[in-house]
Amino acid sequence: LAFSKQTTVWASPANPGAAELACELASAFRGLTVSTVADVGYSSASARPSMALRGLARRTRRPGKATHMLLYLNHNTWLEDNDERLAEHVKQAREDKLKIVMAH
């Protein structure tokens, strides 16, 4: 299977497990690129994926190129440390009219 158009999915670093899932999807489906930068519109050195993740997916420099946001829902999704930041990321994605893909 492959995407008919180039698709970039953004995995918020405030969403535990989202980057790993996005990279698994990118390795399985041609035409899917993963962005993992920290905040919408900004690039951050702290947002660089681990060495393992770098080998699995291509990254865009900014989520501004993203076509979708991956929201990975699990028991760690709304933890105290990241819940407000993730909520802001989801709100921003909605304002930017990104399609939000949820996985559980």
A tleap script that builds the chain and sets N, CA, C and O, in Angstrom:
source leaprc.protein.ff14SB
mol = sequence {
  NLEU ALA PHE SER LYS GLN THR THR VAL TRP
  ALA SER PRO ALA ASN PRO GLY ALA ALA GLU
  LEU ALA CYS GLU LEU ALA SER ALA PHE ARG
  GLY LEU THR VAL SER THR VAL ALA ASP VAL
  GLY TYR SER SER ALA SER ALA ARG PRO SER
  MET ALA LEU ARG GLY LEU ALA ARG ARG THR
  ARG ARG PRO GLY LYS ALA THR HIE MET LEU
  LEU TYR LEU ASN HIE ASN THR TRP LEU GLU
  ASP ASN ASP GLU ARG LEU ALA GLU HIE VAL
  LYS GLN ALA ARG GLU ASP LYS LEU LYS ILE
  VAL MET ALA CHIE
}
set mol.1.N position { 0.831 -1.178 0.000 }
set mol.1.CA position { 0.000 0.000 0.000 }
set mol.1.C position { 0.875 1.240 0.000 }
set mol.1.O position { 1.997 1.239 0.508 }
set mol.2.N position { 0.325 2.306 -0.589 }
set mol.2.CA position { 1.056 3.572 -0.642 }
set mol.2.C position { 0.057 4.716 -0.679 }
set mol.2.O position { -1.102 4.525 -1.045 }
set mol.3.N position { 0.499 5.884 -0.307 }
set mol.3.CA position { -0.327 7.081 -0.386 }
set mol.3.C position { -0.279 7.611 -1.814 }
set mol.3.O position { 0.774 7.594 -2.451 }
set mol.4.N position { -1.420 8.083 -2.318 }
set mol.4.CA position { -1.457 8.601 -3.681 }
set mol.4.C position { -0.797 9.971 -3.784 }
set mol.4.O position { -0.284 10.332 -4.843 }
set mol.5.N position { -0.807 10.744 -2.684 }
set mol.5.CA position { -0.141 12.042 -2.624 }
set mol.5.C position { 0.870 12.000 -1.483 }
set mol.5.O position { 0.724 11.238 -0.528 }
set mol.6.N position { 1.901 12.841 -1.608 }
set mol.6.CA position { 2.865 12.941 -0.521 }
set mol.6.C position { 2.133 13.379 0.742 }
set mol.6.O position { 1.415 14.379 0.727 }
set mol.7.N position { 2.307 12.649 1.820 }
set mol.7.CA position { 1.617 12.906 3.079 }
set mol.7.C position { 2.654 13.054 4.180 }
set mol.7.O position { 3.561 12.231 4.310 }
set mol.8.N position { 2.513 14.102 4.964 }
set mol.8.CA position { 3.410 14.317 6.099 }
set mol.8.C position { 2.582 14.332 7.364 }
set mol.8.O position { 1.680 15.154 7.526 }
set mol.9.N position { 2.895 13.421 8.248 }
set mol.9.CA position { 2.186 13.331 9.522 }
set mol.9.C position { 3.075 13.926 10.606 }
set mol.9.O position { 4.264 13.621 10.695 }
set mol.10.N position { 2.476 14.780 11.424 }
set mol.10.CA position { 3.201 15.396 12.517 }
set mol.10.C position { 2.897 14.652 13.800 }
set mol.10.O position { 1.731 14.462 14.146 }
set mol.11.N position { 3.930 14.229 14.511 }
set mol.11.CA position { 3.806 13.554 15.799 }
set mol.11.C position { 4.345 14.497 16.867 }
set mol.11.O position { 5.548 14.747 16.939 }
set mol.12.N position { 3.462 15.007 17.677 }
set mol.12.CA position { 3.866 15.938 18.731 }
set mol.12.C position { 4.787 15.249 19.731 }
set mol.12.O position { 4.496 14.136 20.170 }
set mol.13.N position { 5.894 15.892 20.098 }
set mol.13.CA position { 6.766 15.313 21.123 }
set mol.13.C position { 6.104 15.293 22.502 }
set mol.13.O position { 6.624 14.664 23.423 }
set mol.14.N position { 4.973 15.968 22.655 }
set mol.14.CA position { 4.223 15.942 23.912 }
set mol.14.C position { 3.247 14.769 23.952 }
set mol.14.O position { 2.501 14.614 24.919 }
set mol.15.N position { 3.249 13.946 22.907 }
set mol.15.CA position { 2.341 12.800 22.795 }
set mol.15.C position { 3.166 11.509 22.861 }
set mol.15.O position { 3.664 11.038 21.838 }
set mol.16.N position { 3.311 10.933 24.071 }
set mol.16.CA position { 4.157 9.746 24.236 }
set mol.16.C position { 3.772 8.605 23.299 }
set mol.16.O position { 2.615 8.186 23.245 }
set mol.17.N position { 4.765 8.115 22.565 }
set mol.17.CA position { 4.569 6.981 21.671 }
set mol.17.C position { 4.156 7.367 20.262 }
set mol.17.O position { 4.194 6.528 19.363 }
set mol.18.N position { 3.762 8.620 20.045 }
set mol.18.CA position { 3.282 9.034 18.721 }
set mol.18.C position { 4.392 8.985 17.676 }
set mol.18.O position { 4.158 8.534 16.555 }
set mol.19.N position { 5.571 9.430 18.014 }
set mol.19.CA position { 6.672 9.434 17.044 }
set mol.19.C position { 7.040 8.016 16.631 }
set mol.19.O position { 7.285 7.750 15.455 }
set mol.20.N position { 7.076 7.113 17.596 }
set mol.20.CA position { 7.413 5.719 17.279 }
set mol.20.C position { 6.361 5.104 16.362 }
set mol.20.O position { 6.700 4.420 15.396 }
set mol.21.N position { 5.076 5.348 16.665 }
set mol.21.CA position { 4.008 4.815 15.819 }
set mol.21.C position { 4.069 5.428 14.427 }
set mol.21.O position { 3.915 4.718 13.433 }
set mol.22.N position { 4.290 6.726 14.343 }
set mol.22.CA position { 4.375 7.400 13.046 }
set mol.22.C position { 5.517 6.813 12.211 }
set mol.22.O position { 5.370 6.618 11.004 }
set mol.23.N position { 6.629 6.539 12.842 }
set mol.23.CA position { 7.767 5.959 12.124 }
set mol.23.C position { 7.470 4.536 11.651 }
set mol.23.O position { 7.896 4.140 10.566 }
set mol.24.N position { 6.748 3.774 12.455 }
set mol.24.CA position { 6.332 2.432 12.017 }
set mol.24.C position { 5.447 2.531 10.782 }
set mol.24.O position { 5.612 1.768 9.830 }
set mol.25.N position { 4.516 3.466 10.800 }
set mol.25.CA position { 3.635 3.660 9.647 }
set mol.25.C position { 4.428 4.087 8.419 }
set mol.25.O position { 4.185 3.598 7.316 }
set mol.26.N position { 5.384 5.007 8.613 }
set mol.26.CA position { 6.189 5.493 7.495 }
set mol.26.C position { 7.042 4.384 6.890 }
set mol.26.O position { 7.300 4.387 5.686 }
set mol.27.N position { 7.477 3.446 7.707 }
set mol.27.CA position { 8.284 2.348 7.158 }
set mol.27.C position { 7.407 1.340 6.417 }
set mol.27.O position { 7.908 0.569 5.599 }
set mol.28.N position { 6.103 1.340 6.696 }
set mol.28.CA position { 5.192 0.398 6.053 }
set mol.28.C position { 4.516 0.968 4.805 }
set mol.28.O position { 4.107 0.210 3.926 }
set mol.29.N position { 4.395 2.296 4.717 }
set mol.29.CA position { 3.658 2.917 3.623 }
set mol.29.C position { 4.516 3.928 2.878 }
set mol.29.O position { 5.007 4.896 3.460 }
set mol.30.N position { 4.692 3.689 1.569 }
set mol.30.CA position { 5.429 4.636 0.736 }
set mol.30.C position { 4.656 5.941 0.651 }
set mol.30.O position { 3.425 5.942 0.650 }
set mol.31.N position { 5.375 7.048 0.579 }
set mol.31.CA position { 4.749 8.347 0.418 }
set mol.31.C position { 4.387 9.022 1.727 }
set mol.31.O position { 3.766 10.085 1.727 }
set mol.32.N position { 4.769 8.412 2.846 }
set mol.32.CA position { 4.474 8.994 4.157 }
set mol.32.C position { 5.768 9.495 4.789 }
set mol.32.O position { 6.741 8.751 4.920 }
set mol.33.N position { 5.761 10.762 5.177 }
set mol.33.CA position { 6.896 11.387 5.843 }
set mol.33.C position { 6.463 11.767 7.246 }
set mol.33.O position { 5.291 12.068 7.476 }
set mol.34.N position { 7.396 11.756 8.184 }
set mol.34.CA position { 7.101 12.068 9.580 }
set mol.34.C position { 7.826 13.341 9.991 }
set mol.34.O position { 9.009 13.520 9.702 }
set mol.35.N position { 7.095 14.221 10.670 }
set mol.35.CA position { 7.679 15.411 11.282 }
set mol.35.C position { 7.547 15.257 12.788 }
set mol.35.O position { 6.482 14.897 13.289 }
set mol.36.N position { 8.619 15.525 13.502 }
set mol.36.CA position { 8.596 15.401 14.961 }
set mol.36.C position { 9.122 16.650 15.646 }
set mol.36.O position { 9.521 16.583 16.809 }
set mol.37.N position { 9.133 17.781 14.966 }
set mol.37.CA position { 9.647 18.988 15.606 }
set mol.37.C position { 8.746 19.392 16.757 }
set mol.37.O position { 7.567 19.039 16.786 }
set mol.38.N position { 9.300 20.129 17.703 }
set mol.38.CA position { 8.629 20.365 18.987 }
set mol.38.C position { 7.348 21.173 18.886 }
set mol.38.O position { 6.323 20.749 19.421 }
set mol.39.N position { 7.366 22.290 18.238 }
set mol.39.CA position { 6.197 23.154 18.219 }
set mol.39.C position { 5.866 23.565 16.803 }
set mol.39.O position { 6.756 23.710 15.965 }
set mol.40.N position { 4.607 23.750 16.540 }
set mol.40.CA position { 4.151 24.099 15.209 }
set mol.40.C position { 4.857 25.372 14.749 }
set mol.40.O position { 4.825 26.400 15.427 }
set mol.41.N position { 5.493 25.280 13.583 }
set mol.41.CA position { 6.162 26.432 13.009 }
set mol.41.C position { 7.594 26.633 13.471 }
set mol.41.O position { 8.267 27.538 12.978 }
set mol.42.N position { 8.079 25.828 14.394 }
set mol.42.CA position { 9.430 26.015 14.910 }
set mol.42.C position { 10.188 24.700 14.880 }
set mol.42.O position { 9.610 23.628 15.061 }
set mol.43.N position { 11.475 24.795 14.652 }
set mol.43.CA position { 12.349 23.633 14.699 }
set mol.43.C position { 13.163 23.699 15.979 }
set mol.43.O position { 13.562 24.781 16.411 }
set mol.44.N position { 13.409 22.551 16.583 }
set mol.44.CA position { 14.126 22.541 17.850 }
set mol.44.C position { 15.096 21.377 17.901 }
set mol.44.O position { 14.757 20.258 17.513 }
set mol.45.N position { 16.291 21.639 18.375 }
set mol.45.CA position { 17.269 20.558 18.513 }
set mol.45.C position { 16.781 19.513 19.489 }
set mol.45.O position { 17.081 18.331 19.322 }
set mol.46.N position { 16.030 19.919 20.516 }
set mol.46.CA position { 15.543 18.955 21.500 }
set mol.46.C position { 14.464 18.052 20.931 }
set mol.46.O position { 14.106 17.051 21.552 }
set mol.47.N position { 13.938 18.392 19.755 }
set mol.47.CA position { 12.877 17.602 19.165 }
set mol.47.C position { 13.409 16.550 18.200 }
set mol.47.O position { 12.630 15.802 17.609 }
set mol.48.N position { 14.709 16.486 18.035 }
set mol.48.CA position { 15.255 15.498 17.115 }
set mol.48.C position { 14.937 14.094 17.603 }
set mol.48.O position { 15.060 13.802 18.792 }
set mol.49.N position { 14.525 13.218 16.679 }
set mol.49.CA position { 14.197 11.867 17.101 }
set mol.49.C position { 15.454 11.096 17.478 }
set mol.49.O position { 16.567 11.490 17.131 }
set mol.50.N position { 15.264 10.007 18.182 }
set mol.50.CA position { 16.386 9.163 18.569 }
set mol.50.C position { 17.049 8.595 17.324 }
set mol.50.O position { 16.500 8.691 16.227 }
set mol.51.N position { 18.221 8.008 17.488 }
set mol.51.CA position { 18.928 7.412 16.359 }
set mol.51.C position { 18.063 6.352 15.692 }
set mol.51.O position { 18.051 6.250 14.465 }
set mol.52.N position { 17.344 5.567 16.475 }
set mol.52.CA position { 16.485 4.523 15.906 }
set mol.52.C position { 15.383 5.144 15.055 }
set mol.52.O position { 15.074 4.643 13.974 }
set mol.53.N position { 14.795 6.225 15.536 }
set mol.53.CA position { 13.724 6.870 14.783 }
set mol.53.C position { 14.248 7.516 13.516 }
set mol.53.O position { 13.564 7.502 12.492 }
set mol.54.N position { 15.445 8.082 13.561 }
set mol.54.CA position { 16.009 8.734 12.379 }
set mol.54.C position { 16.131 7.761 11.224 }
set mol.54.O position { 15.941 8.144 10.069 }
set mol.55.N position { 16.445 6.511 11.518 }
set mol.55.CA position { 16.601 5.527 10.463 }
set mol.55.C position { 15.281 5.055 9.889 }
set mol.55.O position { 15.257 4.503 8.789 }
set mol.56.N position { 14.194 5.254 10.593 }
set mol.56.CA position { 12.904 4.733 10.146 }
set mol.56.C position { 12.111 5.684 9.282 }
set mol.56.O position { 11.318 5.235 8.454 }
set mol.57.N position { 12.291 6.967 9.443 }
set mol.57.CA position { 11.426 7.895 8.712 }
set mol.57.C position { 12.179 9.144 8.303 }
set mol.57.O position { 13.121 9.576 8.968 }
set mol.58.N position { 11.740 9.711 7.194 }
set mol.58.CA position { 12.270 11.000 6.777 }
set mol.58.C position { 11.553 12.063 7.592 }
set mol.58.O position { 10.386 11.895 7.948 }
set mol.59.N position { 12.237 13.146 7.884 }
set mol.59.CA position { 11.623 14.224 8.666 }
set mol.59.C position { 11.529 15.475 7.822 }
set mol.59.O position { 12.380 15.733 6.971 }
set mol.60.N position { 10.494 16.243 8.064 }
set mol.60.CA position { 10.442 17.580 7.491 }
set mol.60.C position { 11.060 18.510 8.519 }
set mol.60.O position { 11.196 18.146 9.687 }
set mol.61.N position { 11.432 19.703 8.096 }
set mol.61.CA position { 12.043 20.640 9.032 }
set mol.61.C position { 11.004 21.320 9.905 }
set mol.61.O position { 11.307 21.691 11.039 }
set mol.62.N position { 9.786 21.493 9.404 }
set mol.62.CA position { 8.767 22.199 10.178 }
set mol.62.C position { 7.432 21.476 10.050 }
set mol.62.O position { 7.137 20.906 9.000 }
set mol.63.N position { 6.622 21.492 11.106 }
set mol.63.CA position { 5.295 20.907 10.977 }
set mol.63.C position { 4.416 21.703 10.033 }
set mol.63.O position { 3.353 21.218 9.645 }
set mol.64.N position { 4.819 22.916 9.644 }
set mol.64.CA position { 4.055 23.695 8.689 }
set mol.64.C position { 3.850 22.953 7.378 }
set mol.64.O position { 2.929 23.271 6.626 }
set mol.65.N position { 4.683 21.982 7.098 }
set mol.65.CA position { 4.544 21.172 5.895 }
set mol.65.C position { 3.669 19.949 6.150 }
set mol.65.O position { 3.394 19.184 5.226 }
set mol.66.N position { 3.236 19.762 7.371 }
set mol.66.CA position { 2.431 18.590 7.715 }
set mol.66.C position { 1.050 18.670 7.084 }
set mol.66.O position { 0.468 19.747 6.955 }
set mol.67.N position { 0.539 17.509 6.694 }
set mol.67.CA position { -0.816 17.403 6.170 }
set mol.67.C position { -1.760 16.811 7.206 }
set mol.67.O position { -2.976 16.978 7.115 }
set mol.68.N position { -1.192 16.115 8.197 }
set mol.68.CA position { -1.975 15.446 9.232 }
set mol.68.C position { -1.242 15.536 10.570 }
set mol.68.O position { -0.025 15.712 10.615 }
set mol.69.N position { -1.998 15.414 11.649 }
set mol.69.CA position { -1.414 15.247 12.978 }
set mol.69.C position { -1.814 13.859 13.464 }
set mol.69.O position { -2.977 13.468 13.357 }
set mol.70.N position { -0.850 13.119 13.996 }
set mol.70.CA position { -1.149 11.832 14.608 }
set mol.70.C position { -1.352 12.049 16.099 }
set mol.70.O position { -0.456 12.540 16.785 }
set mol.71.N position { -2.523 11.686 16.602 }
set mol.71.CA position { -2.810 11.760 18.030 }
set mol.71.C position { -2.919 10.334 18.542 }
set mol.71.O position { -3.918 9.652 18.314 }
set mol.72.N position { -1.879 9.893 19.236 }
set mol.72.CA position { -1.810 8.524 19.750 }
set mol.72.C position { -2.385 8.512 21.157 }
set mol.72.O position { -1.844 9.138 22.069 }
set mol.73.N position { -3.482 7.797 21.319 }
set mol.73.CA position { -4.183 7.749 22.603 }
set mol.73.C position { -3.814 6.467 23.342 }
set mol.73.O position { -4.057 5.362 22.856 }
set mol.74.N position { -3.230 6.632 24.513 }
set mol.74.CA position { -2.890 5.487 25.362 }
set mol.74.C position { -2.889 5.957 26.816 }
set mol.74.O position { -3.256 7.099 27.094 }
set mol.75.N position { -2.486 5.100 27.738 }
set mol.75.CA position { -2.526 5.452 29.157 }
set mol.75.C position { -1.561 6.584 29.523 }
set mol.75.O position { -1.660 7.136 30.619 }
set mol.76.N position { -0.639 6.937 28.638 }
set mol.76.CA position { 0.306 8.027 28.897 }
set mol.76.C position { -0.053 9.334 28.201 }
set mol.76.O position { 0.653 10.329 28.366 }
set mol.77.N position { -1.134 9.353 27.426 }
set mol.77.CA position { -1.442 10.502 26.576 }
set mol.77.C position { -1.605 11.805 27.348 }
set mol.77.O position { -1.002 12.810 26.973 }
set mol.78.N position { -2.389 11.817 28.395 }
set mol.78.CA position { -2.693 13.074 29.079 }
set mol.78.C position { -2.023 13.145 30.445 }
set mol.78.O position { -2.642 13.564 31.423 }
set mol.79.N position { -0.772 12.741 30.510 }
set mol.79.CA position { -0.022 12.830 31.756 }
set mol.79.C position { 0.184 14.283 32.146 }
set mol.79.O position { 0.217 15.173 31.296 }
set mol.80.N position { 0.320 14.505 33.424 }
set mol.80.CA position { 0.447 15.849 33.972 }
set mol.80.C position { 1.558 16.674 33.320 }
set mol.80.O position { 1.388 17.870 33.087 }
set mol.81.N position { 2.691 16.039 33.026 }
set mol.81.CA position { 3.832 16.779 32.479 }
set mol.81.C position { 3.587 17.334 31.084 }
set mol.81.O position { 4.115 18.393 30.744 }
set mol.82.N position { 2.797 16.638 30.270 }
set mol.82.CA position { 2.631 17.034 28.877 }
set mol.82.C position { 1.209 17.398 28.494 }
set mol.82.O position { 0.980 17.809 27.357 }
set mol.83.N position { 0.239 17.266 29.399 }
set mol.83.CA position { -1.159 17.401 28.999 }
set mol.83.C position { -1.506 18.774 28.439 }
set mol.83.O position { -2.194 18.865 27.423 }
set mol.84.N position { -1.048 19.834 29.076 }
set mol.84.CA position { -1.361 21.178 28.578 }
set mol.84.C position { -0.671 21.454 27.249 }
set mol.84.O position { -1.250 22.058 26.346 }
set mol.85.N position { 0.560 21.010 27.147 }
set mol.85.CA position { 1.315 21.221 25.902 }
set mol.85.C position { 0.662 20.454 24.751 }
set mol.85.O position { 0.515 20.992 23.654 }
set mol.86.N position { 0.268 19.197 24.997 }
set mol.86.CA position { -0.391 18.415 23.960 }
set mol.86.C position { -1.726 19.039 23.584 }
set mol.86.O position { -2.071 19.100 22.404 }
set mol.87.N position { -2.481 19.503 24.574 }
set mol.87.CA position { -3.756 20.162 24.280 }
set mol.87.C position { -3.543 21.381 23.390 }
set mol.87.O position { -4.328 21.627 22.474 }
set mol.88.N position { -2.488 22.142 23.652 }
set mol.88.CA position { -2.172 23.301 22.808 }
set mol.88.C position { -1.808 22.862 21.391 }
set mol.88.O position { -2.194 23.508 20.417 }
set mol.89.N position { -1.060 21.755 21.280 }
set mol.89.CA position { -0.688 21.252 19.955 }
set mol.89.C position { -1.925 20.826 19.174 }
set mol.89.O position { -2.034 21.111 17.981 }
set mol.90.N position { -2.856 20.146 19.836 }
set mol.90.CA position { -4.091 19.719 19.167 }
set mol.90.C position { -4.902 20.947 18.751 }
set mol.90.O position { -5.421 21.004 17.636 }
set mol.91.N position { -5.007 21.914 19.639 }
set mol.91.CA position { -5.733 23.148 19.324 }
set mol.91.C position { -5.108 23.848 18.116 }
set mol.91.O position { -5.818 24.294 17.214 }
set mol.92.N position { -3.777 23.942 18.104 }
set mol.92.CA position { -3.093 24.583 16.985 }
set mol.92.C position { -3.306 23.810 15.691 }
set mol.92.O position { -3.513 24.413 14.637 }
set mol.93.N position { -3.258 22.482 15.760 }
set mol.93.CA position { -3.482 21.660 14.568 }
set mol.93.C position { -4.881 21.900 14.011 }
set mol.93.O position { -5.067 21.984 12.797 }
set mol.94.N position { -5.860 22.010 14.900 }
set mol.94.CA position { -7.238 22.291 14.453 }
set mol.94.C position { -7.325 23.676 13.817 }
set mol.94.O position { -7.974 23.844 12.785 }
set mol.95.N position { -6.676 24.667 14.424 }
set mol.95.CA position { -6.682 26.020 13.856 }
set mol.95.C position { -6.003 26.057 12.490 }
set mol.95.O position { -6.405 26.807 11.601 }
set mol.96.N position { -4.961 25.231 12.338 }
set mol.96.CA position { -4.233 25.156 11.070 }
set mol.96.C position { -4.925 24.249 10.055 }
set mol.96.O position { -4.429 24.055 8.946 }
set mol.97.N position { -6.072 23.697 10.443 }
set mol.97.CA position { -6.881 22.834 9.580 }
set mol.97.C position { -6.162 21.538 9.181 }
set mol.97.O position { -6.397 20.990 8.104 }
set mol.98.N position { -5.282 21.061 10.070 }
set mol.98.CA position { -4.664 19.757 9.837 }
set mol.98.C position { -5.689 18.667 10.114 }
set mol.98.O position { -6.482 18.776 11.050 }
set mol.99.N position { -5.674 17.641 9.318 }
set mol.99.CA position { -6.503 16.478 9.601 }
set mol.99.C position { -5.860 15.758 10.788 }
set mol.99.O position { -4.647 15.548 10.799 }
set mol.100.N position { -6.650 15.386 11.772 }
set mol.100.CA position { -6.125 14.693 12.948 }
set mol.100.C position { -6.498 13.227 12.852 }
set mol.100.O position { -7.672 12.863 12.786 }
set mol.101.N position { -5.466 12.396 12.846 }
set mol.101.CA position { -5.648 10.944 12.777 }
set mol.101.C position { -5.394 10.406 14.169 }
set mol.101.O position { -4.323 10.612 14.740 }
set mol.102.N position { -6.394 9.710 14.717 }
set mol.102.CA position { -6.247 9.168 16.077 }
set mol.102.C position { -5.982 7.661 16.006 }
set mol.102.O position { -6.573 6.938 15.204 }
set mol.103.N position { -5.092 7.228 16.858 }
set mol.103.CA position { -4.784 5.794 16.968 }
set mol.103.C position { -4.839 5.420 18.445 }
set mol.103.O position { -4.473 6.205 19.319 }
set mol.104.N position { -5.305 4.204 18.695 }
set mol.104.CA position { -5.419 3.756 20.085 }
set mol.104.C position { -4.895 2.348 20.190 }
set mol.104.O position { -4.895 1.769 21.277 }
savepdb mol mol.pdb
quit
